[in-house]
Amino acid sequence: MRKLASVQKIKFVRPIAGADAIECVGILGWECVSKKGEFSPDDKCVYFEIDSLLPDEPVFEFLRKACWKEDLGRYRLRTVRLRGQISQGLALPIGLFPELAGREVGFNATEILGVEKYEPPVPAQIQGDARSFSWPIGKTDETRVQQDDECGFISRLTGRPYYISLKIDGTSSSFMVSEDEYHVCGRNYSYRKSDTHSFWNISERYGIESKIRDHALRTGRRVAIQGEIVGPGIQKNPLGLKAPDLFVFNVVDMDAGRLHLDEATRIAAEFGLNFVPILERGESFSYSQSDLLELAKGKYAEHFPSAKPGQDREGIVVRLSLIH
């Protein structure tokens, strides 16, 4: 289970210029705004990630004006800016939660505290007749660099070949043939064929099914395509596209795993598909967490002229260049 709520340690406390009642605290790689004097370095806290849905409990009542969602019956945490300081998540003293007494740093409190993950409403054009099936490949979540203290993401990359790609803000999709049946999928489900479904329209536009089947006949290798679909009506269309489109970020050998970047981009080009913009490649990864957070900043207009000039990009994705 994802750690939407967890026991963590305060790494630092820092004043916010011009603010008398609030200050900035560091948890893992995140920065949060808290009440002045509420924490000292090395204090335990309960950290709630952005996009957490918090239950209607008295301990969260102070969030009602800013975060309460009547349709969900819960408080939704979002990234906010207070007195110029970005706050990504929520830190509260562990003493407010007696059920966590004695729990060590890193403990996953998501289930105990009844926290759920916010899922954005499905746009009308990608709603469809969904069906569950047994996924033969991995799904598409990425590790956040802010969690590096727990997962050791940077240490696993250091000194190894890597690449950095642009993170595109849309909705993830997968296209594959499993047990001789073609599947057009969102993050969790396969969708039955529909003339009005954006995923199926993109599949038909690029002839993805026939290209996957032809590739298997020619090479003996079964590949799946995974990418981000963006466009009108999807996540407010940050790229400013006039019609939905697909940007591939994975080509997966269904028997062996994700392909090397060079092979993935070659197959995407062979299929006539866009690949996500590659920002950097290198033979020996050497970035720190703070370096990566700085690299993540930027505007989508730097890569997509159709995007609004002030539209911040969602971030970057850092990966090994090698096959998993």
C-alpha positions in Angstrom: 0.0 0.0 0.0 1.3 3.5 -0.9 2.3 5.5 2.1 -0.3 8.3 1.9 0.2 8.8 5.7 3.3 7.7 7.5 5.4 8.4 10.6 8.4 10.5 9.6 11.1 12.7 11.2 11.4 16.5 10.8 14.7 17.1 9.0 14.8 20.9 9.4 12.8 23.9 10.5 13.2 27.1 8.6 11.5 30.6 8.9 9.4 32.0 6.1 10.2 35.6 5.2 7.5 38.0 6.4 5.5 35.2 8.2 5.0 35.4 12.0 2.7 32.4 12.6 4.0 29.8 10.2 7.3 28.3 9.2 8.7 25.7 6.8 9.6 22.1 7.9 11.3 19.4 5.9 10.1 15.8 5.8 11.9 13.3 3.5 12.4 15.5 0.4 9.3 17.5 0.9 8.7 21.0 2.3 5.6 21.8 4.3 4.2 24.8 6.0 3.4 24.3 9.7 2.5 26.4 12.8 5.4 28.3 14.2 7.0 26.4 17.1 5.1 23.2 16.4 8.2 21.2 15.5 11.9 21.0 16.2 14.4 19.1 14.1 14.3 15.3 14.7 10.7 15.4 16.1 8.4 12.6 15.0 5.4 13.7 12.9 2.7 12.2 10.8 3.2 13.2 7.2 0.2 13.1 4.8 1.1 13.2 1.1 -0.5 15.5 -1.5 -3.6 13.9 -3.1 -4.5 12.2 0.2 -8.1 12.2 1.2 -8.4 12.6 4.9 -11.5 11.4 6.9 -14.0 13.7 8.5 -12.3 13.6 12.0 -11.9 16.5 14.5 -8.1 16.5 14.2 -8.5 17.7 10.6 -11.2 20.3 11.3 -8.9 23.2 10.7 -8.7 22.2 7.1 -12.4 22.5 6.4 -12.4 26.0 4.8 -9.5 25.2 2.4 -9.7 21.5 1.8 -13.2 20.1 2.5 -14.8 18.4 -0.5 -18.6 18.0 0.0 -19.0 15.5 -2.9 -16.3 13.3 -1.4 -17.1 13.7 2.3 -13.3 14.1 2.9 -10.5 16.7 3.0 -8.3 16.7 -0.1 -4.7 17.7 0.3 -3.2 19.7 -2.6 0.1 21.6 -3.2 -0.4 25.1 -2.0 1.6 28.3 -1.7 1.5 30.2 1.6 3.4 33.5 2.0 5.5 32.5 -1.1 6.4 29.1 0.4 5.3 25.9 -1.5 3.7 23.4 0.9 3.5 19.8 -0.4 1.5 17.8 2.0 0.7 18.1 5.7 2.8 17.4 8.8 1.1 17.0 12.2 2.5 16.1 15.6 2.4 12.4 16.2 0.9 13.1 19.7 -2.4 14.0 18.0 -2.8 10.3 17.0 -2.8 8.0 20.0 -3.2 5.0 17.8 0.4 5.6 16.5 2.0 5.6 19.9 5.3 3.7 19.8 5.4 3.5 16.0 8.8 3.9 14.4 9.8 6.3 11.6 8.6 4.9 8.2 5.5 3.2 9.6 2.7 3.2 7.0 -0.3 4.8 8.8 -2.5 5.0 5.8 -4.9 2.2 6.7 -5.0 2.9 10.5 -5.9 6.6 9.9 -8.4 5.8 7.1 -6.6 7.8 4.5 -7.5 7.3 0.8 -6.0 8.4 -2.5 -7.7 11.1 -4.5 -8.5 9.9 -8.0 -9.5 12.7 -10.5 -12.8 12.3 -12.2 -12.6 10.4 -15.5 -13.2 12.7 -18.4 -16.2 11.9 -20.5 -14.2 11.0 -23.5 -12.2 8.3 -21.7 -15.1 6.9 -19.7 -16.0 3.5 -21.1 -17.2 0.0 -20.6 -14.3 -1.1 -18.3 -13.4 -4.7 -17.5 -10.8 -6.0 -15.1 -8.2 -8.5 -16.3 -5.0 -10.1 -15.2 -2.3 -7.6 -16.0 0.7 -9.4 -17.7 3.0 -6.3 -17.3 3.8 -3.8 -14.6 1.6 -0.7 -14.1 2.9 2.8 -14.6 3.5 4.5 -11.2 6.9 6.2 -10.7 8.8 6.7 -7.5 8.9 10.3 -6.3 12.5 11.6 -5.7 11.2 13.2 -2.5 10.8 9.7 -1.1 14.5 8.9 -1.6 15.3 8.7 2.1 13.0 5.6 2.3 13.5 4.0 -1.1 17.2 4.7 -1.9 16.3 5.6 -5.5 19.3 7.9 -6.0 21.9 5.4 -4.6 20.6 2.7 -7.0 21.1 5.1 -9.9 24.5 6.6 -8.9 27.3 5.8 -11.3 25.0 4.0 -13.8 23.7 4.9 -17.3 20.5 7.0 -17.1 18.2 9.2 -18.9 15.8 12.0 -17.9 12.5 12.5 -19.7 9.7 15.1 -19.4 6.8 14.1 -17.2 3.6 14.8 -19.1 0.4 15.6 -17.2 -2.3 13.5 -18.8 -3.7 10.0 -18.2 -1.8 6.8 -18.5 -2.7 4.2 -21.0 -1.4 0.7 -22.2 -1.9 -1.2 -25.4 -1.1 -4.9 -25.6 -2.2 -8.3 -26.9 -2.7 -10.8 -24.1 -3.8 -14.4 -24.7 -4.4 -13.3 -28.3 -6.9 -10.6 -27.2 -6.1 -6.9 -27.8 -6.5 -4.7 -24.8 -6.7 -0.9 -24.7 -6.2 0.0 -21.0 -6.2 2.9 -18.6 -4.3 2.7 -15.3 -6.4 -0.2 -13.9 -8.8 -1.5 -16.5 -9.2 -2.7 -20.1 -11.9 -0.9 -22.1 -14.2 -2.6 -24.6 -14.0 -1.1 -28.1 -15.9 2.1 -28.5 -16.1 4.8 -31.3 -16.3 7.5 -28.7 -13.5 6.5 -26.4 -10.3 8.6 -26.8 -8.0 5.6 -26.1 -9.6 3.5 -28.8 -9.7 6.5 -31.2 -5.9 6.9 -30.8 -5.4 3.1 -31.1 -7.3 3.2 -34.4 -5.6 6.4 -35.7 -2.1 4.8 -35.3 -3.1 1.2 -36.1 -1.5 0.1 -32.8 -3.1 -3.4 -32.7 -2.0 -4.4 -36.2 1.5 -3.1 -35.6 1.9 -5.0 -32.3 0.7 -8.2 -34.0 2.9 -7.7 -37.0 5.9 -7.0 -34.8 5.3 -10.3 -32.9 5.1 -12.2 -36.2 8.3 -10.7 -37.6 10.4 -10.8 -34.4 8.8 -13.4 -32.1 8.7 -10.7 -29.4 5.4 -9.6 -27.8 5.6 -5.9 -27.0 3.2 -3.6 -25.1 3.1 0.2 -25.5 2.6 2.4 -22.5 2.2 6.1 -22.6 0.4 9.3 -21.5 -2.7 10.5 -23.3 -3.1 14.3 -23.3 -5.5 16.7 -25.0 -8.8 18.6 -24.6 -10.7 17.6 -21.5 -7.9 15.7 -19.9 -6.1 17.3 -16.9 -7.0 20.7 -18.3 -4.9 20.0 -21.4 -1.6 21.6 -20.2 0.0 21.1 -23.6 -2.7 23.1 -25.3 -3.3 20.3 -27.9 -6.3 20.6 -30.3 -7.0 16.8 -30.2 -6.0 14.0 -27.9 -2.6 12.3 -28.6 -0.3 9.7 -27.2 3.2 10.1 -25.9 5.0 6.8 -25.3 7.2 6.4 -22.2 7.5 2.6 -22.1 7.9 -0.2 -24.6 7.7 -3.5 -22.7 8.8 -6.9 -23.8 5.9 -8.9 -22.2 8.3 -11.8 -21.5 11.4 -9.9 -20.4 10.4 -6.5 -19.1 11.0 -2.8 -20.1 13.2 -2.3 -23.1 16.4 -0.2 -23.3 15.6 3.4 -24.3 17.2 3.1 -27.7 15.1 0.0 -28.6 12.0 1.6 -27.1 12.4 4.8 -29.2 13.1 2.8 -32.3 9.9 0.7 -32.0 7.9 3.8 -31.2 9.2 5.5 -34.3 8.5 2.3 -36.3 4.9 2.4 -35.1 4.6 6.1 -35.9 4.2 7.1 -32.3 5.5 10.1 -30.4 8.0 9.4 -27.6 8.1 11.7 -24.5 10.8 14.3 -24.9 14.2 13.1 -23.6 15.9 15.9 -21.8 19.2 14.3 -21.0 21.2 11.1 -21.2 24.4 10.1 -19.5 26.7 7.2 -18.7 27.2 7.9 -15.0 24.4 9.4 -12.8 25.6 11.9 -10.2 22.7 14.1 -9.3 21.6 14.8 -5.7 18.0 15.0 -4.6 18.2 18.9 -4.6 19.7 18.8 -8.1 16.8 16.8 -9.4 14.2 19.0 -7.7 15.8 22.0 -9.5 15.9 20.2 -12.8 12.2 19.4 -12.5 11.3 23.1 -12.8 10.3 24.5 -16.1 7.5 25.3 -18.5 5.8 23.1 -21.0 6.1 25.8 -23.6 9.8 25.0 -23.7 8.9 21.7 -25.4 5.4 22.3 -26.8 4.7 25.6 -28.6 1.0 25.0 -28.1 1.2 25.2 -24.3 0.4 28.4 -22.5 3.7 30.3 -21.8 3.2 30.3 -18.0 2.1 26.6 -17.7 4.5 24.8 -15.3 5.5 21.3 -16.4 4.6 18.5 -14.0 8.2 17.4 -13.6 10.7 14.9 -14.9 11.2 11.1 -14.9 14.7 9.7 -14.2 15.5 6.1 -15.2 18.3 3.7 -15.8 19.0 3.3 -19.5 19.3 -0.4 -19.1 16.7 -3.1 -19.4 15.2 -4.0 -16.0 
